[in-house]
Amino acid sequence: MGRGTRGHGRWRVMVGVLFAASTLAGCSIGDPVSPIPPPGPSSDAAPSPVPESPGVESESDADRASRDGLAAYEAMWQDFAEAGLTSNWQSPELGRHATGIALTNLSRGLYADSYNGLVTRGEPLLDPRVTSVEPVDDPTTVRVADCGDSSNWLKYRVDSGARANDSPGGRRMITAVVERQSDGSWKVSDYAVRDLGSC
C-alpha cells in the first residue's frame, strides 16, 4: 500500500545493517583467528547466553506497539480495498485487522455499495503516522493520523462499468484508534474519515 510498505522495507534494511554492524564490531581484520576447540565432556551443557552487542538498542514496547499499530491500520485498508472489488460486505478478511465500530463501518459501507450496484477499484494511498501510544510502559492503544489519498480508489457501476460519479477523489484526513487484542494482535477499533480536501 504505497508508503507503508516501503516503510516496513526500510525497517528490515535498518535491522539488517545494525546486525551486520554489530557482528563486524566484534572482530577486526588484524585479529588472529583461534581454532574452535573440539567438543569436550561438557558439550551437553546448556550454552551460555550471548551478551547483547553494545551500541545496539532493543526495541521499546512503545516502538513495537507503534509498528504493529501502523501495520494493522494499513492492512485494514488493504483488506477493505480487496473486498471493495466485489463489494463483499461479508468478507471474513475484514475482521483480520478491524473490530468493533471500525468493522461495522467497513461492512456497512460495502453493503451500501453492493445494494446500489457499485464496486471500488484501485487502492488508497496512505501516509499514516502514530500520534500517541498509551500507556507507554505497556501499550494497549495506538492512535493514528493519516492523510489518505483516494485519487486512484474510485467507485464504478457494476452494470455499465462507468464511474459512479464525477468525484475525482483526493486527500482526506483520517484518524484511527488501534487496540491490542486479548490474543496479542492489533486491530483498528474505530476510525473517522473527514471531508475531501481536509488535509
WOSUL-V993965 format. One record per pair of residues at least 12 apart in sequence whose ideal C-beta (glycine too) atoms are under 10 Angstrom apart, sorted by the first residue. I is the first residue (numbers start at 1). J is the second residue. Records with the same first field share a line. If there is no record, write none. Layout:
I->J  J
//
This chain:
1->73  74  75  77  78  81  123  124  125  126  128
2->74  123  124  125  126  127  148  149  152
3->74  125  126  127  128
4->70  71  73  74  75  77  78  125  126  127  128  146
5->74  78  126
7->67  70  71  74  127  128
8->67  70  71  74
11->67
15->56  59
18->53  55  56  57
19->53  56
21->53  55  56
22->52  53  54  55  56
23->53
25->53  54  55  56
26->53  54
60->133  136  137  139
61->133  135  136  137  138  139
62->130  132  133  134  135  136  137  138  139  142
63->130  133  139
64->133  139
65->130  133  134  135  136  138  139  140  141  142  178  180  186
66->129  130  132  133  139  142  144  178
67->130  142  186
68->139  142  178  180  184  185  186
69->128  130  133  139  141  142  143  144  176  177  178  179  180  186  187  188
70->126  128  129  130  142  144  146  176  178  186
71->97  178  186
72->96  97  98  99  142  144  176  178  179  180  181  185  186  187  188  189
73->97  98  102  126  128  130  142  144  146  174  176  177  178  186  187  188  191
74->97  124  126  128  144  146  188
75->93  96  97  98  186  187  188
76->93  94  95  96  97  98  99  102  103  106  176  178  187  188  191
77->97  98  106  123  124  125  126  128  146  148  153  174  176  188  191
78->93  96  97  123  124  126
79->91  92  93  94  95  96  97  98  106
80->93  94  97  98  102  105  106  107  109  110  120  123  124  153
81->120  121  122  123  124  153
82->94  120  123
83->106  107  109  110  113  119  120
84->106  109  110  113  114  118  119  120  121  122  123  153  155
85->119  120  121  122  123
86->110  113  114  119  120  158
87->109  110  111  112  113  114  115  116  117  118  119  120  155  158
88->107  110  111  113  114  119
89->106  107  108  109  110  111  112  113  114  115
90->107  110  111  114
91->106  107  110
94->106  107  110
95->107  187
96->185  187
97->178  185  186  187  188
98->176  178  187  188  189  190  191
99->178  179  181  185  186  187  188  189  190
100->177  179  187  188  189  190
101->177  188  189  190  191  192
102->176  177  178  179  187  188  189  190  191  192
103->187  188  189  190
104->190
105->188  190  191  192  193
106->188  191
109->193
113->155  158  164
114->158
116->155  157  158  164
117->156  157  158  159  160  164
118->155  156  157  158  159  164  165
119->154  155  156  157  158  161  164
120->150  153  154  155  156  164
121->152  153  154  155  156  161  163
122->150  151  152  153  154  155  156  169
123->150  152  153
124->146  148  149  150  151  152  153  169  172  174
125->147  148  149  150  151  152  153  169  171
126->144  146  147  148  149  174
127->145  146  147  148  149  171  174  199
128->144  145  146  147  148  174  175  176  178
129->143  144  145  146  147
130->142  143  144  145  178
131->143  144  145  146  175  176
132->144  145  177
133->178
134->177
138->180
139->178  179  180  186
140->178  179  180  181  186
141->177  178  179  180  186  189
142->176  177  178  179  180  186  188
143->175  176  177  178
144->174  175  176  177  178  188  191
145->173  174  175  176  199
146->171  172  173  174  175  176  191  193  199
147->171  172  173  174  194  198  199
148->169  170  171  172  173  174  193  194  199
149->169  170  171  172  199
150->167  168  169  170  171  172  193  196
151->168  169  170  171
152->169
153->169
154->167  168  169
155->167  169
167->196
168->196
169->196
170->195  196  197  198  199
171->194  196  197  198  199
172->192  193  194  195  196  197  198  199
173->192  193  194  195  196  197  198  199
174->191  192  193  194  198  199
175->190  191  192  193  194
176->188  189  190  191  192  193
177->189  190  191  192
178->190  191
//
